[in-house]
Amino acid sequence: MARNIQSLERAAAVLRLLAGGERRLGLSDISSALGLAKGTAHGILRTLQSEGFVEQDQASGRYQLGAELLRLGTTYLDVHELRARALVWTDDLARSSGESVYLGVLHQHGVLIVHHVFRPDDSRQVLEVGAMQPLHSTALGKVLAAYDPVAHSEALEGERKAFTPRTVCDAEGFEGLLDLTRSRGYASDVEETWEGVASVAAPIHDRRRMPVGAVGVTGAVERVRQADGALRPELIASVRECARSVSRDLGAGRF
C-alpha cells in the first residue's frame, strides 16, 4: 500500500487550521496547535505563501488563507447546482430581510458555507464562503441534523461543545431541538453559537425530496427578535419561502 506524503499531510493540516480557527494565526500558534517545530511550520507556510494559498499580514506577521485557495474553491462552488439555483433567491432574501444570508451543506462533521450574501448596508463584512459551522448549535446545522440521517448521526456522535451558556449539548435536549425543528419546518440559534447573534434556517430538498442543504439569515439578536423575545415571524416566513423556492428550482415540486 502506498504511503502518504508527510509534507502534504502537514500542509493540509495547516490549511484546515487556518480555515477553522481565528481569521489570522501566528507562527507559534500554528506550530503549537499542530505539534510541529517552528522551523518546519515556517517552511510549510513559506511554500504555501509562494503558491498563493496563504497570505501573511505585514503588520502583525500573522497568517491567513490566501486568494488562490478561495479561487480554487470558488471554481468548485460555481458548478455546484445547489449554489447556482440559490443565487437569485438568496439575494432576494438578503434584500427583504436586511440581514446576511448563508447557504450551507453537510461536510466533514460540520456545515460548509457554500454561499454568503452580505447584509445590504454599508458595514464592513467578511466573506465566509468556505467557512465551517458546527452542526449542533447553529440554525443551519440543526436543520441538516433534523432532516439528513447522516448529519443526525454525526451531530450525535461528535463533540457538542458549549460555545455559550445557551448551547444545548446533552443528547436528549439536542434531540428535542431536532423534533421541534421538524415540527415547525425551521431551526433557530439565539446566542447558542455567538453572543449577541441570532439565526433562522430552513431545509432545502432536491427532486427526490432528499435534504441537500439549508439556507438561513443571521443578524444581531435585537434585529432578529421582537421586543417580546420571539423571533420575527416575517423573517421566519421569508427564510422558509426562500428554501421552498430553491427546492422547487431543484425539482422538489410543491411541499
N, C-alpha and C positions, 0 to 999 in steps of 0.2 A: 504494500500500500504506500502511495506517495506521501511524503511528509510535508506538513505545512511549512511555509517560509516564515520564519520568526519575525523578520523585519517587516513583512507585510501585515502580520497579525498585530504587531505593536503599532504600526501606522494606523490601522483600522481602529485600534483601541483609543488612540489619541483623538481621532475624528469623532468617535462616539462620545468621548468625554466632553469635547468642545460643543457637541450638539446637544447634550443632555444636561449640562450644568449651567453655571453662570455664563453670561454672554462672553466675558473675557476671562482668561485664566493665565496666571504667571507660570514661568518655568518650574518653580518649586512646587506649585500646586499640582501641575501635571505629573512631574516625576514622582511625587509622593503618592498621588492617587493611583498611579499605575504600577508602583513599585519598581521604577526604573532609575538607574543612575542619571544624574543631571546631564552628564555628557551624552549619554545615549538618547535621552529625551530631546536634548538640544539638536542633535544630529537629525533625528526624525522630523522635528519641527522645521529645521532649516530646509530639508528636502521638500517637505510638503509646501513650504512657503515659496520655494523656487518654482513649483508647479502650479501655484495659484490656489491650492486647496486650503491654505492657512494664511492669515494676514496678521502682522504684528503692529500693534498701536505704538507709534513712535514716542509718544509722551510717557506712557506707562510701561512699555515693554511687554505688555500682556498680549496673549494670542486669542484669535477668534477664527471661525470658519471663513474661508475666502470665497471670492466671487466665482471662481472656476467650479467649485463644488456646487454652488447654487445653480450655475448654468447647466451642469450635467443633470442635476436633479430636476430642474425645470423642463429639460428635454423629455424626461420620462413622464413628468406630470402633465405636460401639454397633450400627450397622446392618451392619457387616462380618460376613458369615456365618462366616468363619473364627474370629474372636474370639468370637462368640456361641456357636459349637459347642464352643469350647475352655474356656469358663469353669469348668465343673464339674471337668473333668479336670485342669486346671492347678492348681486349688485343692487337689485330692486329692494331686497330685504334690508341692506345697509342704509339705503336712502330712506325707506319708510320708517325704520326703527331708530335711526340716528346713532346706531351702535356698530361695533366691529362684528364681522360675520366670519365664522370658521367652518370649514368643511373637513371632517376627519374620517379616517378609516382605521381598522384594526391592523396593527403592525408590531411585531416583537413585544408582545405583552403590554402594549400601550396603545395610545391613539396618535396616529401620524397626521399632522395637519398638512393637507394637500392643497388647500386654497384658503386665502385670507384676504378679506376685503376690509380696508381701513374704515374707521369711523369717519363719517363725512363732515369733518370740521378741520380747523387749521392746526390742531395739536400735533406735536411730534410723536410719531408712532414707528414701531419696528416691525418689519415683515417677519412673520413667524412660520412661513411655509417651510416644511421640513422639521419643525419642532415636534417634540413628543410630549403628550399629556398623559397623566395616569388614568387608568380605567375606573378605579373605584370612587374617585372624588369629583371628577369633572362631569358636567352635564353630557358632553359628547361621549365620555367613557361609559356612563351609566346607561345611556341609550343603547350603545353597542352591546354591553353586557346583558341588557334586558332582552334583546331580540336576536342576538347571534350566539348560538350554543358554544362556539369556540371561545369567543370573548368572555362569555359567562364562566367557563372553566378556568380561563387564565386569570380572571379577576379574583376568583375564589382561591385558586392555588397560589397566587403570587402574594407578595408582601403588600399589605394595605397600611401604608404609612399615614400617620396623623399629621397633616400639614397645618391644621388649625384646631382649636378646641371643638369645632363643629364637624370635623371629619368623622364619618361613620366607618369604623374599622372592623367591628365584630361581624362574623359571618351572618348571624341571624338578622341583625339590623340592616346589613347590606342587602340581604335577600328581600327584606321588607321594602327597601327603596326600589328594588327592581320590580317587585309586584306592583307598587304604586306607579312606576313608570309605564308598565304595560297597560294598566287600567285607565290611565288618563292620556296616554299617547305622547307624552313628552317627559323629559327629565330636567331637573334644576340643580344648580350648585350655588348656594348662597353662602359665600365665605367659607366653603369647605376646603378649597384649594388655596385661595389667596385672600388675605384680609381685605375687606372693602370692595371685593369684586363678586359679581353675580352673573350667572349664565342660565340660558334656557336652550334646550336642544331637542330635536325630533329625528326619528329614523327615516332613512331613505331605502326604498326597496327596488329591486330590478324586475324584469319581466316575469321571472319565476316566483315573484313575491318574496325573494330572499333579501335579508338585510345586507346592504353593501356599504353603508356609511351613515354618517349623521351630520346634520347641519345645525348650527346654533349661533346665538348672539351673546356677546359678553360686554359688560359695562360696569360702571360704578354702581354699587348697591342702591344708592339714593335715586338713580335714574331707572333701574330695572324694577325696583319695588315701588309700591304705592305707600302712602302715609301710614296705612294700617298694617304694613308689613307683608301684604300679599303681593305676588308677582303681578305686573301689569297684564291684564287679560288680553289687551290688544297686541301686546308683544308676543304672548304665547300663541295667539291666533295667527300672527304673521309668520312665526317660525314654522308652525305646523303646515300652513299653506305653502310655504317655500319647499318644505320637504315633500309634500304631495305633488307639487309641480315638477320637481326634479324626478321623482319616482315615475310620474306619467311619461316624462320625456324618455325615461329608460325602458318604457313599455309595461309598467306595472298596472296600468289601467286605473279605474276608479276604486277607491277603498276608503 
